[in-house]
Amino acid sequence: MELMHKQITSTILEIERAASDRFNKGDITGYLDIYRDDITYVDPMTAGVLVDKNTVRHYFEKSYLGIEIEQAEWSNIQVVINESANTAILTYNQQNHIRSKNDGKLHQIPLWNCTEVYRLTDGQWKIAHANWSFAQHPVLLDSLKTLFTDLGYL
């Protein structure tokens, strides 16, 4: 069982890294190719959950095409596999760096949390759910602190 889990973990990370590398170069199909047709997707810019690959494709085309991430570092990587070995939950943090079109310098953008649910269907691992969020974004944290202070909780 342990060997199977190591193999699944390795496979999931290979699939994710390849998709991420393509996406970071502006190729939105990097992730779309590994999404199930019935994917559910959430990130901080969506108004709610996006349901199905075509809806996510439209969102990516509108929002992400042409944005290139020059450097992406992963940390806190975990893969949890269910007992049947047909579902895996991948979580990690991603620190991105983007080169400014204005000054040419590399700039770090806020840290991301990523949680993805992979499902094995017909011998292929595909993402059934993806959730991207900011991790401890300073502006958001300050805003919440102000709100809770104003409401008398702090």
N, C-alpha and C positions, 0 to 999 in steps of 0.2 A: 504494500500500500504506500509506503514512504517513497519508494522509487517512482511509482505512478504519480504521486503528488509533485515530486521534483520535476518530472518530465512535463506535467501540465503547467507548472509554474514557469518553466523555461519557455515553453511554447507560447504562453500568454504574453510573457515579457517580450519575446521576439516579435510577435504580431503587433503589440502596442508600440514598441520602439520604431518599427518600420512605418506604421501609420503616422506616428508623431513626427518622425523625420520628414515625411512627405508633406504633412500639414504645415509644419514650421517653415517650409520653403514656399508656401502659398498654394499648395496642391490640396484642395478641399476633398478630393476623392480619396486621400490617404485614409481618413476615418470612414468616409461613406462606404468604402469597399468592405469594411469589416463590421458595419452596422447591419443588424437584422432589418428586414422590411418593416417590422412592427416596433422598432426602437422607440423608447421614450427618452427625451433629452432635456436637460435643464442647465442653464448657466446664468450668471448674474445679469445678462442683457436680455434674456427672454422674459416675457410678461407672465409666463406660466410654463407648464410642461408642453413640449412639442412632441406630437405623436406621429410616427411613421417616417420612413427614410426620405420620402419626397418633401415633406414639410421641413425636415432638417436640411436637406439639400438647398431648398429655396432660402432658408435662413443663412446658411453658410455663404451662398452666392452673393447675398445682399450685404453680409456683415464682414466676411473674412477674406475674400479674394484679394490677393496682392499683398497682404500683410506677411512679412517674413520675420521669423524669429531666428536670430543669428546663433543664439546659444540657449540651450535648455538643459537644466540640471535637475535630476530626480533625486528625491530623498524619501525616507520613511516608507519604502516600498513594502507592501504586504499583499500576498495572494492567499485567500481563504477558499478552500475547495470543499464542496458538500460531499456527503458520504457516498453518493451515487457517482461522483466524479464527472458530472455533466453540467455543473454550474460552478463558476469561479468568480469571486469578488476581488477585484484589483483596486487597491488604494495607494496613492502616493501624493507627494507634494512636487510641484514643478516650479522652478525659478527660471523665468524667461528674461532674456536680454535682447533688446531691439536697437538697431543702429538708427540714429536720428537722420532724417533726410535734411535737416537744417544745419547741424553742426558736425555730422559725421561720427559723433561719439556713440559708444555703446552705453545704453541706459538699461538699468534693471527695472522691471515692472513688478507690481505686487505679486506675492507668492500665491500660487493656486493650490487648491485641494482638488484631487480628482478621485472619483469613485465610479467604477464601471462594473457592471454585471455581465460576465461572459457566459454564453450558453453553448454547449456542444450539440450541434444539430447536423445530422447526415455527415458526421466525421469532421465538421468544421467548427472552429471556435468563432463565434460572432458576438458582438456587443448587443445586449438586449436593453440595457439602460446605462446612460451616461449622465453624471452630475459633476459639473465644474463650479467651484465657488472660490472666492478669495479667502485666503487664510490670514486672519488677524490683520486685515487691512487697516492701517493707522487712522485714516479719515473716517471709516465706518465705526471703528472702536470709539473714537473721540465723539462722534455723533451720538452713539448709543449712551455713552457716559453722560453727555449733556442732557439727553432726553430723560434718562433715569434720575439725574440730579433734579431736573425741573419737575419731575413727577413725585419727588420726595423719597425716592428709594435709596439714594446715596447721600 
